[in-house]
């Protein structure tokens, strides 16, 4: 059963508590995501520990409230939340949340006992695999001042919340038809609630720019990867259009001690597309690490 609460971390921060007991498990959404992304997997994860999911400023039900939404600013918000839990956590991050989680594990290792990365935003060799044409165009527009604001204005004027939710899931999932109707409807309801939160478009654009720049700064990213001391599981979709599986394989080459699982016929959101497989991998990872 989901319980919700707001914390004051330089302004309101929404946290969904999904139950469970024992070691904390904290889930961090990706760009444009929210706590809702973790609902299908929450019951399974709650068998492993006390599960919560944070909505970072500008996303989900957390308003920007004048706060920056860069990767580093969001990491600092996450860090302050983790420290309220009083013990190291299993940190699970998807996409942008994966990049934030890597940085948190590298820079505040005392807060992270284990790290699970789900299609993390990460560098890859663009000469080997060019970005998906739609995704590349979309992120190029987000980076250009003025054009990004125009895109967000157009989307708000032309698309209904239901159309936005459907478009996002089609972009992120290899087989969006596998996502249950009730899960889709949760995303629609959240999109409807978010219409009236001020500043979310600007927050999204700033977060998108920062995420792109984070992955382009390969040297800095790789230094964080090298500094991670916690055991790591990487779960990536073979059909991910936003961050190709090549990025996960590169992480595995940089850190052979990390476990990398590439899932066939899965896109960017394994925790929504293949819930049982995802939970099973996390359970196996947790069990093996606790035994070790």
C-alpha positions as CSV (number, residue, x, y, z in Angstrom):
1,X,0.0,0.0,0.0
2,X,1.5,3.3,-1.1
3,X,1.8,6.1,1.6
4,X,2.8,9.5,0.6
5,X,4.4,12.4,2.4
6,X,6.1,15.7,1.8
7,X,9.5,16.5,3.3
8,X,11.0,20.0,3.5
9,X,14.3,20.0,1.6
10,X,14.7,23.7,0.6
11,X,11.0,23.3,-0.3
12,X,8.5,20.5,-0.6
13,X,9.7,17.1,-1.8
14,X,7.2,14.3,-2.4
15,X,8.1,10.8,-1.3
16,X,6.0,7.7,-1.9
17,X,6.5,5.0,0.8
18,X,5.7,1.5,-0.7
19,X,6.1,-0.5,2.5
20,X,8.4,-3.3,3.5
21,X,10.8,-3.6,6.4
22,X,14.5,-3.7,7.0
23,X,17.2,-2.1,4.9
24,X,16.0,1.0,2.9
25,X,15.6,0.7,-0.9
26,X,15.3,4.1,-2.6
27,X,14.1,4.5,-6.2
28,X,15.0,7.6,-8.3
29,X,13.1,8.3,-11.5
30,X,14.4,9.4,-14.9
31,X,13.9,12.6,-16.9
32,X,10.2,13.2,-17.1
33,X,9.5,10.3,-14.7
34,X,8.2,10.1,-11.1
35,X,7.4,7.8,-8.3
36,X,4.6,6.3,-10.4
37,X,7.3,4.5,-12.6
38,X,8.1,2.3,-9.6
39,X,4.6,1.3,-8.6
40,X,4.4,-2.0,-10.5
41,X,7.7,-3.2,-9.0
42,X,7.1,-1.9,-5.5
43,X,5.4,-4.9,-4.1
44,X,8.2,-7.2,-5.1
45,X,10.9,-4.9,-3.9
46,X,9.1,-4.5,-0.6
47,X,9.8,-8.1,0.0
48,X,13.5,-7.1,0.1
49,X,13.4,-4.0,2.3
50,X,11.6,-0.7,3.1
51,X,10.9,0.9,-0.3
52,X,10.5,4.5,-1.1
53,X,10.6,6.6,-4.3
54,X,11.4,10.3,-4.4
55,X,10.1,12.9,-6.8
56,X,12.9,15.3,-7.5
57,X,12.2,19.0,-7.9
58,X,10.1,19.7,-11.0
59,X,9.1,16.1,-11.4
60,X,6.1,14.1,-10.3
61,X,4.4,15.9,-7.4
62,X,7.4,17.9,-6.3
63,X,7.2,21.5,-7.5
64,X,10.4,23.3,-8.6
65,X,9.8,25.9,-5.9
66,X,12.7,28.0,-7.2
67,X,15.2,25.2,-7.0
68,X,17.7,24.2,-9.7
69,X,17.1,20.9,-11.5
70,X,20.5,20.1,-12.7
71,X,22.0,16.6,-12.1
72,X,24.2,17.9,-9.3
73,X,21.4,20.0,-7.7
74,X,19.1,16.9,-7.8
75,X,21.9,14.8,-6.3
76,X,22.2,17.2,-3.4
77,X,18.4,16.9,-2.8
78,X,18.7,13.1,-3.0
79,X,21.6,13.1,-0.6
80,X,19.7,15.1,2.0
81,X,16.8,12.6,1.7
82,X,19.1,9.6,2.1
83,X,20.6,11.0,5.2
84,X,17.2,11.2,6.9
85,X,17.0,7.4,6.7
86,X,19.9,7.0,9.0
87,X,21.6,4.1,7.3
88,X,23.1,3.2,3.9
89,X,20.5,2.2,1.2
90,X,20.1,0.2,-1.9
91,X,19.8,3.0,-4.4
92,X,18.0,2.2,-7.7
93,X,18.1,4.8,-10.4
94,X,16.6,4.9,-13.9
95,X,18.0,7.0,-16.8
96,X,18.7,10.5,-15.4
97,X,18.2,9.0,-12.0
98,X,20.9,6.4,-12.8
99,X,23.4,9.2,-13.5
100,X,22.4,10.9,-10.3
101,X,22.7,7.6,-8.4
102,X,26.3,6.9,-9.8
103,X,27.3,10.4,-8.7
104,X,25.8,9.9,-5.3
105,X,27.5,6.5,-4.8
106,X,30.8,8.0,-5.9
107,X,30.7,11.2,-3.8
108,X,28.9,10.0,-0.7
109,X,29.7,6.3,-0.4
110,X,28.6,6.2,3.2
111,X,25.0,6.6,2.0
112,X,24.9,3.7,-0.5
113,X,25.3,0.0,0.3
114,X,24.3,-1.3,-3.1
115,X,23.5,0.3,-6.5
116,X,21.1,-0.8,-9.2
117,X,21.1,1.2,-12.5
118,X,18.2,0.8,-14.9
119,X,19.2,2.1,-18.3
120,X,21.3,4.8,-16.7
121,X,22.1,7.9,-18.7
122,X,25.8,7.3,-19.5
123,X,28.3,8.0,-22.3
124,X,28.8,5.7,-25.3
125,X,30.9,5.8,-28.5
126,X,28.8,7.9,-30.9
127,X,31.1,6.8,-33.8
128,X,30.0,3.2,-33.2
129,X,26.3,3.9,-32.7
130,X,24.6,7.2,-33.5
131,X,21.7,8.4,-31.4
132,X,18.2,7.4,-32.4
133,X,17.1,10.1,-34.9
134,X,14.0,11.2,-33.0
135,X,15.8,11.1,-29.6
136,X,18.8,12.9,-31.0
137,X,16.7,15.7,-32.5
138,X,14.6,16.0,-29.4
139,X,17.6,16.4,-27.1
140,X,19.3,18.8,-29.5
141,X,16.2,21.0,-29.3
142,X,16.2,20.9,-25.5
143,X,19.8,22.1,-25.5
144,X,19.2,25.1,-27.7
145,X,17.8,28.1,-25.7
146,X,14.5,29.4,-27.1
147,X,13.8,26.3,-29.1
148,X,13.4,24.2,-26.0
149,X,10.8,26.7,-24.6
150,X,9.0,26.6,-27.9
151,X,8.8,22.8,-27.9
152,X,7.4,22.7,-24.4
153,X,4.9,25.4,-25.2
154,X,3.8,23.5,-28.3
155,X,3.4,20.3,-26.4
156,X,1.3,21.9,-23.7
157,X,-0.9,23.6,-26.3
158,X,-1.4,20.7,-28.6
159,X,-1.3,17.5,-26.5
160,X,-3.6,16.4,-23.8
161,X,-2.2,14.8,-20.6
162,X,-3.3,11.4,-21.9
163,X,-1.5,12.0,-25.2
164,X,1.6,13.1,-23.4
165,X,1.6,9.9,-21.2
166,X,1.0,7.7,-24.2
167,X,3.8,9.4,-26.3
168,X,6.3,9.1,-23.4
169,X,5.6,5.4,-22.8
170,X,5.8,4.7,-26.6
171,X,9.2,6.4,-26.7
172,X,10.5,4.6,-23.6
173,X,9.1,1.1,-24.0
174,X,10.0,-1.4,-26.6
175,X,6.5,-2.9,-26.3
176,X,4.2,-0.3,-24.7
177,X,1.2,-2.7,-25.2
178,X,2.8,-4.8,-22.4
179,X,2.3,-2.0,-19.8
180,X,-1.1,-2.7,-18.0
181,X,-3.9,-0.3,-18.5
182,X,-4.1,0.6,-14.9
183,X,-0.4,1.6,-14.9
184,X,-1.0,3.8,-18.0
185,X,-3.9,5.4,-16.2
186,X,-1.7,6.2,-13.2
187,X,0.6,8.1,-15.6
188,X,-2.3,10.0,-17.1
189,X,-3.7,11.0,-13.7
190,X,-0.3,12.3,-12.7
191,X,0.1,14.2,-15.9
192,X,-3.3,15.8,-15.2
193,X,-2.2,16.8,-11.7
194,X,1.0,18.3,-13.0
195,X,-0.7,20.7,-15.4
196,X,-1.1,23.2,-12.6
197,X,2.4,23.0,-11.0
198,X,4.2,26.3,-11.9
199,X,7.6,26.1,-13.5
200,X,7.7,22.5,-14.5
201,X,8.5,23.1,-18.2
202,X,11.6,25.2,-17.3
203,X,12.6,22.6,-14.7
204,X,12.3,19.8,-17.3
205,X,14.4,21.7,-19.9
206,X,17.1,22.5,-17.4
207,X,17.3,18.9,-16.2
208,X,17.4,17.7,-19.8
209,X,20.3,20.0,-20.7
210,X,22.2,19.0,-17.6
211,X,21.7,15.2,-18.3
212,X,22.9,15.6,-21.9
213,X,26.0,17.6,-20.7
214,X,26.7,15.0,-18.0
215,X,26.8,12.2,-20.5
216,X,29.0,14.2,-22.9
217,X,31.6,14.9,-20.2
218,X,32.9,11.4,-20.4
219,X,36.0,12.0,-18.3
220,X,34.2,13.3,-15.3
221,X,31.5,10.6,-15.6
222,X,34.2,7.9,-15.8
223,X,35.9,9.2,-12.7
224,X,32.7,8.9,-10.8
225,X,32.3,5.3,-12.1
226,X,35.8,4.5,-11.0
227,X,35.1,5.9,-7.5
228,X,32.0,3.8,-6.8
229,X,32.8,1.3,-4.1
230,X,29.3,-0.3,-3.6
231,X,28.4,-3.5,-5.6
232,X,26.5,-2.6,-8.8
233,X,23.9,-4.2,-10.9
234,X,23.1,-2.7,-14.3
235,X,19.9,-3.6,-16.0
236,X,19.5,-2.4,-19.6
237,X,17.1,-3.0,-22.4
238,X,18.5,-4.3,-25.7
239,X,16.0,-2.1,-27.6
240,X,16.5,1.1,-25.5
241,X,16.1,4.1,-27.9
242,X,17.2,6.8,-25.5
243,X,20.4,5.2,-24.1
244,X,21.6,2.3,-26.3
245,X,22.7,-0.9,-24.6
246,X,26.2,0.0,-25.8
247,X,26.4,2.4,-22.9
248,X,25.8,-0.4,-20.4
249,X,28.4,-2.6,-22.1
250,X,30.9,0.2,-21.8
251,X,30.2,0.5,-18.1
252,X,30.8,-3.2,-17.8
253,X,34.1,-2.9,-19.6
254,X,35.2,0.0,-17.3
255,X,34.1,-1.9,-14.2
256,X,34.3,-5.7,-14.8
257,X,33.2,-6.2,-11.2
258,X,29.8,-4.7,-12.0
259,X,27.1,-7.1,-13.1
260,X,25.5,-6.1,-16.4
261,X,22.2,-7.6,-17.6
262,X,20.9,-6.8,-21.1
263,X,17.3,-7.7,-21.5
264,X,16.0,-8.7,-25.0
265,X,12.9,-6.9,-26.3
266,X,13.0,-4.3,-23.5
267,X,13.4,-0.6,-23.9
268,X,14.3,2.2,-21.4
269,X,12.1,1.3,-18.5
270,X,12.7,-2.4,-17.6
271,X,10.9,-1.9,-14.2
272,X,7.7,-1.2,-16.1
273,X,8.1,-3.5,-19.1
274,X,9.4,-6.6,-17.4
275,X,8.4,-6.3,-13.8
276,X,9.0,-9.9,-12.7
277,X,12.3,-10.1,-14.4
278,X,13.5,-6.8,-13.0
279,X,12.4,-7.7,-9.4
280,X,14.0,-11.1,-9.8
281,X,17.3,-9.7,-10.8
282,X,17.3,-7.2,-7.9
283,X,16.3,-10.0,-5.5
284,X,19.2,-12.2,-6.7
285,X,21.6,-9.3,-6.5
286,X,20.5,-8.3,-3.0
287,X,20.6,-11.9,-1.8
288,X,24.1,-12.6,-3.2
289,X,25.5,-9.3,-1.8
290,X,24.1,-9.8,1.7
291,X,25.5,-13.4,1.7
292,X,28.9,-12.0,0.7
